[in-house]
Amino acid sequence: KKREKLQSFPERLKSETKRVFRIRLDNYLTDMDKYVDRGDSYMFYRSLIELLEVFFIAWFSSHGVYFPGNKWLKHSISKFNLDNKISWLLDRILSEDGGLSDKRRWFMELIRFLD
């Protein structure tokens, strides 16, 4: 019986992870905008990385998959046949190409996949 419970993904976890992401999103976006305006790359990336992790926890959960951790993130996106555009956007966000405003724009495109 416990094994059966483990095999089904908890619906409450799907809704809770999405709710937590939405709560954090507004505050983080306000901070990120402030960091873009003043050109503070360190604080921008610090906020971005924290928010990306919360996003991916919610995104994997919405697909009925537990978050694999940052190390296995890209591997898990392909392993579970999840949207390849997610990997492409993540690459853009984490690449050296583009400025802070580009990274924020790509992040905004990324989070549309949670809806």
C-alpha positions, 0 to 999 in steps of 0.5 A: 500500500505504501508503494502505491502511494509513492507511485502516484504523484501527490496532487497537493504537491503540484498546487503547493509548489506552483503557489509558492513560486507565484508568491515569490515571483513578484518580490523577486521580479521587483528585485531583479528589475532593480538590479538590472537598472543599477547593473548589479550582476551579482545580485541579479544572478543570485536572485535569478538562480534562487528563483530558477530553482523554485520555478523548476521545482514547480515545473517538474511537479506540474508534470508529476515528476519530483525535482531532480536537483540542479545537477540533473536538471537538463538531463531530466528535462530530456529523460522525461521528454519534457519541452526542449524549449525549456532547455534552450531557454535555460541555456540562454539564461545561463550563457555569457551571451546577452545582458541582464535585461535579456536574461530577465526577458528569457526568464519571463518566457521560461515561466510561461511554461508553468501556466 
